[in-house]
């Protein structure tokens, strides 16, 4: 299955007729210090927001995977605000935008960003180059989405939608002084009535490419300093002072084999998530989970979980049992286990390591 997936992507990873590999979208050379050209974007920001029930977070997450940008949602913003300003500091509504911009400006010096948060299109308007998307959908479609997501009957889902719409308007009014979005505040408005999340994410990828965001360099120190100066003046009115603690935290791979596999997926522009979900597979007599299984990778394009097993064969039996149990309990979940020999053959075929000198980290 994995070999088939890579073969499918082989044609997309090469420049037609040249045999040369195409760079991964959003990839940057850490040692590159080239100067910004006259028409080159200063920094890549993509904002995605929309009407309640329009699945904006899933769309934004898929777009971030396609573009290889960092994904920041509302939950991540709350986490970053707590880390930067402390759990005891309450951010007033009128200072919220300045607080978020201060965080994004610092993170923007390290990586391009996809932001999915309430009124995201207004939060990022101070940055030099930003593509702002807003997703809409008919009420019936959004009610149906809420019915599935929250397991509600139609009347309850309709009531929930009304509550979410009112809450969204209230937040926008408190933070920005108006409750409704203006057409001029977005660059791209997408109707999700006949498009699924992946199709909209692909559309955003094309729009970002057309805008030149894939060629953008990181936010320069000079631009960040200018933005920080402006935001600190606004925050100082409320007695708030950024601690400048925030930085990206990467989830480490458990072993070298997982990192090699991730690099291979990147090379072929296959979107992946690392250990995104754990599945309970055993409970005690009180219904408490006593054992769970967390597959190594999830390939959203193929709706496939992948578990790498590069351990000694004596230790593989336990993992096989977990995969078998997962398939019994969750028959709708697609999972493939990848054994040590298969993995070795794969990476040697694609020239990622030298066969004569390679030893694998067990895990």
C-alpha angles and dihedrals in degrees: 000000000000091000090051091051092051092048089053091054096043092090092052095050095059130068107244112266096352103082089221121131119247116231116253113258111262093011116143132193106236091208094051115112099169118153122250114259123230093258098030118114114251095217138352117241122164118186122197124186137137150149118327111272095025093111094240095158093056090046092050092047092052091046090052090052092050093048096038089234126143112264118225120181132174093273091052090050091054090051092049093047091052091049093048103040103021131250091268094059114090112205110218115229092247091052095046096091093050092048092051094045090052090055095044093048091057094044090045090066087064106039145356112264141218108201121199110179139115111296090359090159089064096043094059101040092103093063119096098238123023135152111210121201128184122190123210133177138176115276092246091056093049093047089052090052092052091048090057097040096047100026092238134153115247098261092051092047091050090051091049091051091054090050093049092049092051092047092050092051091048093052092048092049093050095047102035106018097246133074103208132065118242119221091232090060093070135053098204129028114189127196108215095194094107101016128080124217096265092050091053091047089053089050090052090049090055091046091050090049092049090049090052095242093134088064095048121123123220120280107279122240090241094055091044091051091052092050092045091052091054095045094047091055089054094045092047089065087067095041092253121140123184113234093207092226100127121108135146114279114205119209104237121232116245092232144356094264092063091051091050091050091049090051090052091051090048091051091057094042093244111155113233142173124207116230093332098164142024122211120209108229104169134035135185125236090276094055095254117143111249099168134029136175124220114192115216100235141016119204104200095190089062098029087234133142116208126201118194116211111186094150127114113285092248089066096044096078093072092052091047089054091053093050091048090050091049091052091051094050098037107031091167092062116095113214135165125194114215116207129211096256092048090049094049092049091049099051094042090051090055093043097241095137139014111257093214096055104032125114121169128229108237119235 
